[in-house]
Amino acid sequence: MASFKNFSKKRREQIESSINSRQNYETNNVNQQALNGFELVQEKWVEYCSYFREYPDHFIDFIADPNSKIRLFFYQRIYLRIMFRYQKVFLTATRGTSKSYLQNLFFILKCIFYPGTKLFICAPGKEQAAKIAKEKLEEIFEHYPILRNEVKTYNDQKDYVRVVFHNGSKYDVVQMTDASRGGRRYGGAVEEIADESFKGDILNSVVIPLMANNRTAKNGKIDENETHKSQIYITTAGTQQQFAYQKLMEIYVEMLNGKSSFCLGNSYELPCDYGHLDIDFVESLKDSPTYKLADFMREYESIWTGSSSDSLVSEEKLNKSRVVGIAEWEHCGDENVEYVLSYDVSRNEGNENALSCLAVFKITPKSDGFYVKELVNIFSMEGQHSLLQAKFLKQKVKEFKARILVIDANGLGVSVVDNLVLDIDDGNPPYSVVNDDRYDRYKLDNSIPMVFALKSQNKETRESDMISHFMQVFLKMDIGLLKLPNEGIKDIEKKEKRKIKESEEISRLQLPYILTDILFEEIMNLRYKQSGNDTKIERISNRIQKDKFSALMYGLYWIHLEERKNILKNRSRTININDFPKMRKPNAYGKSKGGIF
């Protein structure tokens, strides 16, 4: 069958004019001619079929009940045409776009337009795929009842859906397991490919090979004008470190190279313009202090957050690091552990994203000089006067009986350090700076050696070294972060042997875990750049700050410096200078000679 795009412009205009209404169609007595003999209308039938394969939205207009209020929106028409015309389509769309509805409508029409075709839908879970297909098929058959007449059998169960058409076409759910090996389909849809549980290896090794063959037309030949092996990927956005993003970029590159591939997507503005989403509801989520900005970017703006090949830390390592169940609000009472406080300074009042952040580390010494490191709490506050920040920090030092307070002494942090070394009031004795003798002139008899003033330009604390060390910590998974909020509450309930019911208490207890979620997003929003021997970082989205990341990095680096000191001390204790003359020098043949060097 010829493709409609091969028809002359004049003939296309004639056909378009003839199908503008059911009345014109009937006026031409085509229905009557079809009853008298299909051969009388065969040529016209070929033209109509070719046209509808290129413009499926016009077919929907043609079969729709004139009294129905259901009409395809402009963007839905475009999406539907793209699905018909390209072999691979990757759609990243926000909620309310009707992306799954369009995909199922496409497959129903393709089953009708191409006899004997076999299509499938899959998702991370079989029940998930079945639920999506069932809901959308029911909506489509309700909106366009005439399409239901093309269905011979329709079987839906909890984890399975199968539709068989009168022309021999089939549409069903495929399970993403090895059990699906060996099957044959001519096209498929992959839902929620950005889901964390999605298995990319199964997609490549089991699902895609299902489409190895092309559909054979009724004349026994392969239709060269047909788009074979249709692959539709539908999802909301995820992170750039996921398999889904790799697949997206694969299709994107193919599209740029002129292959039959197409990447498209939209943010919440599009469905809001058509009344499918409530703009006030979306904006309220955006402004909510408990709704993470990165989540909003993915769910409602279709932005793939984070980075991929130049990621600072892999998402997998971050997830596996979230093993600390109980957040701590003061010293635990164990004499064997110490607490390190690390503070990143901000003084941008009114800017809810530019915050000062205090990271609380719990360190437990090991026999080799290293520490077991856990981030047991995070405190975040809008930028305030440096004196108020100093008082806040001194209060936390008391509560945790901290060993050291690491503070960013670059820029705005200088004024906070200046206040920390002063005798503020009776309840807050002055601190002294342990790594900068320029502050010694402020030292008093009651000054507590507590402040480690970190400056990125100093040789000991170069920013490049701190970034490199941060990457190494997570590469070795040498830090424990707080678990997800719901998991943390469960661990607290288990420890205290009680059910926490008060919403106010739950909110208070969940805060450190929620701030750890935000820390997670900040790290995922960073990528590193290598410039000679220097390692630098940059934010992918400037809307996501890095205050919590900075506090974490500073604290980890101080602990690293302390571990190095411990190792040197251990070495000096194990070496006896009197043993040097007794050491033997090996020769080239592996034998030793007596005497000194």
C-alpha positions in Angstrom: 0.0 0.0 0.0 1.4 3.4 -1.0 2.2 5.9 1.7 0.0 8.9 1.6 2.9 11.3 1.6 3.7 10.0 -1.9 0.4 11.3 -3.2 0.2 14.5 -5.2 -0.6 17.7 -3.3 -3.7 18.1 -5.4 -5.0 14.6 -4.7 -4.3 15.0 -0.9 -6.3 18.2 -0.9 -9.2 16.4 -2.6 -9.2 13.6 -0.1 -9.0 16.0 2.9 -11.9 17.9 1.5 -14.0 14.7 1.0 -13.6 13.6 4.7 -14.3 16.9 6.4 -17.6 15.5 7.5 -19.6 12.2 7.6 -22.2 13.9 5.5 -19.7 14.4 2.6 -18.6 10.8 2.9 -22.2 9.6 2.7 -23.1 12.0 -0.1 -20.5 10.3 -2.3 -22.4 7.0 -1.7 -19.1 5.3 -0.7 -20.9 3.2 1.9 -23.5 2.1 -0.6 -20.7 1.3 -3.1 -18.9 -0.8 -0.4 -22.0 -2.8 0.1 -22.4 -3.5 -3.6 -18.9 -4.6 -4.0 -15.6 -3.7 -2.4 -13.9 -3.8 -5.8 -15.8 -0.7 -6.8 -14.2 1.4 -4.0 -10.9 -0.3 -3.7 -8.8 2.5 -5.1 -10.5 5.1 -2.9 -10.2 2.8 0.1 -6.5 2.6 -0.5 -6.3 6.3 -0.6 -8.3 6.7 2.6 -6.3 4.1 4.5 -3.0 5.7 3.4 -4.2 9.0 4.5 -5.4 7.9 7.9 -2.1 6.2 8.5 -0.3 9.5 8.1 -3.1 11.6 9.8 -4.6 9.3 12.5 -6.1 12.3 14.3 -8.3 13.0 11.3 -9.5 9.4 11.5 -10.5 10.1 15.1 -12.4 13.2 14.0 -14.1 11.1 11.3 -15.4 8.3 13.6 -16.1 10.6 16.6 -19.8 11.1 17.7 -20.7 14.6 16.5 -22.4 15.2 19.9 -19.4 14.1 21.9 -17.4 16.8 23.8 -14.2 14.8 23.5 -11.8 16.3 21.0 -8.1 15.9 20.5 -6.1 19.0 21.5 -3.6 20.4 19.0 -0.5 19.0 20.8 -2.2 15.6 21.1 -2.6 15.5 17.4 1.1 16.3 16.9 2.1 13.6 19.4 -0.1 11.0 17.8 1.2 11.7 14.3 4.8 11.5 15.5 4.1 8.1 17.1 2.7 6.8 13.7 5.6 8.2 11.6 8.7 7.4 13.6 10.2 4.1 14.6 11.5 5.3 18.0 9.7 7.9 20.1 10.8 9.1 23.6 8.3 11.2 25.3 9.2 13.0 28.5 6.0 14.6 29.7 4.6 16.0 32.9 1.4 14.7 34.6 -1.8 15.7 32.9 -0.4 15.4 29.4 -2.4 12.2 28.6 0.8 10.6 27.4 -0.4 7.0 28.3 -3.8 7.7 26.8 -2.2 8.7 23.5 0.1 5.7 23.4 -2.8 3.3 23.9 -4.9 5.1 21.3 -1.9 4.9 18.9 -1.7 1.1 19.5 -5.4 0.5 19.0 -5.4 2.4 15.7 -2.2 0.7 14.6 -3.8 -2.7 15.3 -6.8 -1.7 13.2 -4.8 -0.1 10.4 -2.3 -2.9 10.1 -3.9 -6.4 10.1 -2.0 -9.1 11.9 0.2 -6.7 13.9 1.3 -7.7 17.4 2.0 -5.0 20.0 2.8 -4.9 23.7 3.1 -2.7 26.7 5.5 -3.2 29.6 6.5 -1.4 32.8 8.8 -2.1 35.7 6.0 -4.2 37.3 3.6 -6.3 35.3 0.6 -5.2 37.4 1.7 -1.6 36.8 1.6 -2.1 33.0 -1.8 -3.9 33.1 -3.3 -1.2 35.2 -2.2 1.5 32.8 -3.4 -0.4 29.8 -6.8 -1.3 31.3 -7.5 2.3 32.5 -6.6 3.9 29.2 -8.4 1.3 27.0 -11.6 1.7 29.0 -11.4 5.5 28.5 -10.7 5.2 24.8 -13.6 2.7 24.2 -15.9 5.0 26.1 -14.8 8.1 24.1 -14.9 6.3 20.7 -17.3 3.3 21.0 -16.9 2.4 17.3 -13.4 1.3 18.0 -14.7 -1.3 20.4 -16.5 -3.0 17.5 -13.1 -3.9 16.0 -12.2 -6.0 19.1 -12.9 -9.7 18.9 -11.9 -10.6 22.5 -10.9 -8.4 25.4 -9.4 -10.1 28.5 -8.2 -8.1 31.5 -6.9 -9.4 34.8 -5.0 -8.0 37.7 -1.6 -8.4 36.0 -2.5 -9.0 32.4 -4.4 -7.4 29.5 -4.9 -8.9 26.1 -6.9 -7.4 23.2 -7.5 -9.5 20.0 -8.9 -7.7 17.0 -11.1 -9.1 14.2 -8.3 -8.6 11.7 -5.9 -10.8 13.6 -4.0 -8.0 15.4 -3.1 -8.4 19.1 -2.1 -6.1 21.9 -1.1 -7.4 25.3 1.1 -6.9 28.4 4.7 -8.3 28.4 6.4 -9.1 31.7 9.9 -7.6 32.1 11.5 -10.9 33.1 13.4 -13.8 31.4 10.0 -15.5 31.1 9.2 -13.3 28.1 12.2 -14.6 26.0 11.3 -16.1 22.7 8.1 -14.2 22.1 7.5 -12.2 18.9 6.0 -8.7 18.6 6.1 -6.0 16.0 6.2 -3.0 18.3 6.0 -2.1 22.0 5.6 0.7 24.5 7.7 1.0 27.6 6.0 2.9 30.5 7.8 4.7 33.4 11.3 3.8 32.1 12.7 6.4 34.7 11.3 4.3 37.6 14.2 3.4 40.0 13.2 -0.3 39.8 13.4 -0.4 36.0 15.8 -3.0 34.7 17.7 -1.7 31.6 19.5 -5.0 31.1 16.2 -6.9 30.8 14.9 -4.3 28.3 18.0 -4.8 26.1 18.3 -8.5 26.4 14.7 -9.7 26.5 12.1 -7.0 25.6 13.7 -5.3 22.5 14.6 -8.6 20.9 10.9 -9.5 20.8 10.7 -7.0 17.9 13.3 -8.8 15.7 10.9 -9.4 12.8 8.8 -7.1 10.6 5.1 -7.6 10.1 4.1 -9.4 7.0 1.2 -7.8 5.1 -1.9 -9.7 3.9 -0.3 -10.1 0.5 2.6 -12.0 2.0 5.1 -9.2 1.6 6.8 -6.7 3.9 5.3 -3.2 3.5 8.2 -0.9 2.8 6.1 2.2 3.7 5.2 0.8 7.1 7.0 2.0 10.3 8.2 -1.4 11.6 9.4 -2.2 15.2 7.7 0.8 16.8 9.3 1.6 20.1 7.5 4.2 22.4 9.1 5.2 25.6 6.9 7.2 27.9 7.9 8.6 31.3 8.2 11.6 33.6 11.7 12.9 33.9 14.3 11.3 36.2 18.0 11.8 36.8 20.7 11.9 34.3 22.4 8.9 35.9 19.6 6.5 35.2 19.3 4.0 32.4 16.3 6.0 31.1 18.5 9.0 30.4 21.0 6.9 28.5 18.1 5.6 26.3 16.8 9.1 25.8 20.2 10.3 24.6 20.6 7.3 22.4 17.3 8.2 20.6 18.2 11.9 20.6 21.5 11.3 18.8 19.7 9.0 16.3 17.2 11.9 15.7 20.1 14.3 15.1 21.6 11.9 12.6 18.4 11.7 10.6 17.2 8.3 11.6 13.6 7.4 12.3 13.7 8.6 15.9 12.0 11.5 17.7 12.5 13.0 21.2 9.8 15.3 22.6 8.4 16.5 25.8 6.6 19.2 27.7 6.3 20.9 31.1 3.3 21.6 33.2 2.4 24.8 31.2 1.1 22.8 28.3 -1.6 20.7 30.0 -2.4 23.8 32.2 -3.1 25.8 29.0 -5.7 23.1 28.0 -7.2 22.8 31.4 -5.8 19.3 32.2 -3.9 20.6 35.2 -4.8 23.2 37.7 -2.1 25.9 37.6 -2.9 27.1 41.1 -2.3 23.6 42.4 1.0 23.3 40.5 2.2 26.7 41.7 1.3 25.8 45.3 3.5 22.7 45.1 6.3 24.8 43.7 6.1 27.2 46.6 5.7 24.5 49.3 8.7 24.4 51.6 8.4 20.6 52.0 8.3 19.9 48.2 11.8 19.5 46.9 12.8 21.7 44.0 14.5 18.8 42.1 11.3 16.7 42.4 9.3 19.6 41.0 11.7 20.0 38.1 11.4 16.3 37.2 7.7 15.8 37.8 6.3 19.1 36.5 9.0 20.7 34.3 10.3 17.5 32.6 13.9 18.4 33.5 16.3 15.5 33.9 18.3 16.5 36.9 21.8 15.7 37.9 24.6 14.8 35.6 25.9 11.6 34.0 29.5 10.9 32.9 30.8 13.9 34.9 28.8 13.2 38.0 30.4 14.1 41.3 28.9 11.0 42.9 26.8 8.1 41.4 23.2 7.9 42.4 23.7 4.2 43.3 26.5 5.1 45.8 24.4 7.8 47.4 21.4 5.5 47.8 23.6 2.8 49.4 25.1 5.3 51.8 21.7 6.1 53.4 22.0 3.6 56.2 21.7 5.7 59.4 18.4 5.1 61.0 18.3 7.4 64.0 18.9 11.2 63.8 20.6 12.6 66.9 19.9 15.9 68.6 22.6 15.9 71.3 25.6 13.8 72.4 24.5 10.2 72.7 26.4 9.7 76.0 28.9 7.2 74.6 32.4 8.3 75.6 34.0 6.4 72.7 32.3 8.7 70.1 33.0 12.3 69.2 31.0 14.9 67.2 32.2 17.2 64.5 30.2 20.2 63.5 30.6 21.7 60.0 29.0 25.0 59.0 28.5 26.7 55.6 27.6 30.4 56.0 25.0 32.4 54.1 23.6 35.8 54.8 21.0 36.3 52.2 17.9 37.1 54.2 14.6 36.4 52.4 16.1 34.0 49.9 14.7 30.6 50.9 17.2 28.7 48.8 20.4 30.5 50.0 20.6 29.0 53.5 23.2 28.5 56.2 23.7 24.8 57.0 25.2 22.9 59.9 26.2 19.3 59.4 26.6 17.1 62.5 29.0 14.2 62.2 29.3 11.3 64.6 32.8 9.7 64.5 33.8 6.5 66.2 37.6 5.8 66.2 38.9 2.5 64.7 42.1 0.8 65.6 43.9 1.8 62.4 43.5 5.5 63.0 40.4 6.0 60.8 36.9 6.7 61.9 33.4 5.3 61.3 31.7 8.4 60.0 27.9 9.1 60.2 26.0 12.2 59.3 23.4 12.2 62.1 21.7 15.6 61.7 21.4 18.6 59.5 20.3 22.1 60.6 19.3 24.6 58.0 18.4 28.3 58.6 17.9 31.4 56.6 20.9 33.8 56.6 20.9 35.9 59.8 23.2 38.4 61.4 26.6 36.9 62.1 26.2 37.4 65.9 22.9 35.3 65.9 24.7 32.6 63.8 27.6 32.6 66.3 25.1 32.1 69.2 23.3 29.3 67.4 26.6 27.5 66.7 27.8 27.8 70.3 24.5 26.3 71.5 24.9 23.3 69.2 28.5 22.8 70.3 27.2 22.5 73.9 24.4 20.1 73.0 26.7 17.8 71.1 29.8 18.4 73.2 31.6 18.9 69.9 35.2 18.2 69.5 35.6 20.8 66.7 33.5 23.4 64.8 34.6 23.5 61.1 33.4 26.7 59.5 33.6 28.2 56.1 35.8 31.3 56.7 35.6 32.6 53.2 33.7 35.8 52.5 30.7 36.0 54.8 32.0 33.4 57.1 34.8 35.7 58.4 32.3 37.8 60.4 30.8 34.7 62.0 34.3 33.6 63.1 35.0 37.1 64.4 31.9 36.7 66.7 32.8 33.2 67.8 36.2 34.3 69.2 34.6 37.1 71.3 33.2 36.8 74.8 29.6 37.3 73.7 27.9 36.8 77.1 28.2 34.7 80.3 26.6 31.7 78.7 28.8 31.7 75.6 32.6 31.7 76.4 34.9 32.7 73.6 36.4 30.2 71.2 39.9 30.3 69.7 40.9 29.3 66.1 43.1 26.3 66.0 44.6 26.7 62.6 45.1 30.4 62.1 47.5 32.2 64.5 46.2 35.6 63.2 43.3 35.1 65.7 45.7 34.5 68.6 45.5 38.2 69.6 41.9 37.7 70.5 42.6 34.6 72.7 41.5 34.9 76.3 42.3 32.7 79.4 38.9 31.1 79.0 39.0 30.7 75.2 38.0 27.2 74.1 40.1 25.8 71.1 37.1 24.9 69.0 37.1 26.7 65.6 38.8 25.3 62.5 38.6 28.2 60.0 38.5 26.7 56.6 39.7 28.8 53.7 39.7 27.3 50.2 42.8 29.2 49.1 45.0 27.8 51.9 47.4 25.0 51.0 46.1 22.7 53.6 42.4 23.1 52.6 42.5 23.6 48.8 39.0 23.4 47.3 40.3 21.0 44.6 41.6 18.6 47.3 38.4 18.8 49.2 36.3 18.0 46.1 38.6 15.1 45.2 38.4 13.7 48.7 34.6 14.0 48.7 34.4 11.9 45.6 36.7 9.3 47.1 34.6 9.1 50.3 31.4 8.1 48.3 33.4 5.9 45.9 34.4 3.9 49.0 31.0 4.4 50.6 32.9 5.7 53.7 30.1 7.8 55.1 26.7 6.9 56.4 23.8 9.3 55.7 20.3 9.3 57.2 17.7 7.1 55.7 14.5 8.2 53.9 12.0 10.0 56.1 9.5 7.2 56.4 12.2 4.6 57.1 13.7 6.9 59.8 10.4 7.3 61.6 10.0 3.5 61.6 13.4 3.1 63.2 12.6 5.7 65.8 9.3 3.9 66.6 11.2 0.6 66.9 13.8 2.1 69.2 11.3 3.8 71.4 8.7 1.0 71.2 5.8 3.3 70.5 3.7 4.5 67.6 4.2 8.2 66.8 0.8 9.6 65.9 1.0 13.4 66.4 1.6 15.1 63.1 3.6 17.9 64.8 6.0 15.4 66.3 6.3 13.5 63.1 7.2 16.7 61.2 9.9 17.6 63.8 11.4 14.2 63.8 11.4 13.9 60.0 13.2 17.2 59.4 16.8 15.8 59.4 15.8 13.1 57.0 14.0 15.6 54.7 17.1 17.8 54.8 19.2 14.7 53.8 16.8 14.3 50.8 17.7 17.9 49.8 21.4 17.2 50.3 20.9 14.2 48.0 19.4 16.5 45.3 22.2 19.1 45.8 24.9 16.4 45.2 23.0 15.1 42.2 22.9 18.6 40.7 26.7 18.9 40.7 29.2 17.9 38.1 33.0 18.1 38.2 35.3 19.7 35.7 39.0 18.9 35.5 41.3 21.8 34.7 44.9 20.5 34.7 45.5 19.2 38.2 42.6 21.1 39.7 39.1 19.7 40.2 36.2 22.1 40.2 32.5 21.7 40.5 29.5 23.5 38.9 25.8 23.4 39.4 23.7 22.1 36.5 20.7 24.1 37.7 21.3 27.4 39.5 18.0 27.0 41.1 19.4 24.3 43.4 21.8 25.5 46.0 24.8 23.6 47.4 24.9 24.8 51.1 24.3 21.3 52.5 26.8 19.8 50.2 29.4 22.3 51.2 28.8 21.7 54.9 29.2 18.0 54.3 32.4 18.4 52.2 34.0 20.7 54.8 33.4 18.3 57.7 34.5 15.2 55.8 37.8 16.9 54.9 38.6 17.9 58.5 38.0 14.3 59.5 40.3 13.3 56.7 43.1 15.6 58.0 42.6 14.2 61.5 42.8 10.6 60.2 46.1 11.4 58.5 47.5 12.7 61.8 46.3 9.6 63.6 48.1 7.4 61.0 51.4 9.3 61.4 51.2 9.0 65.2 50.6 5.2 64.9 53.6 4.9 62.6 55.9 6.8 65.0 54.9 4.6 67.8 55.7 1.4 66.0 59.2 2.4 64.7 62.2 2.1 67.0 65.2 4.0 65.8 67.5 1.6 67.5 66.4 -1.1 65.1 67.7 0.7 62.0 71.3 -0.7 62.2 69.8 -4.2 62.3 67.9 -3.9 59.0 69.2 -5.8 56.1 69.5 -4.5 52.5 68.2 -6.9 49.9 70.4 -7.5 46.8 69.3 -7.9 43.3 69.0 -11.7 43.7 66.6 -11.6 46.6 69.3 -12.4 49.3 70.2 -10.1 52.2 73.5 -8.9 53.3 74.2 -8.1 56.9 75.1 -4.7 58.3 73.7 -1.3 58.1 72.7 0.5 54.8 
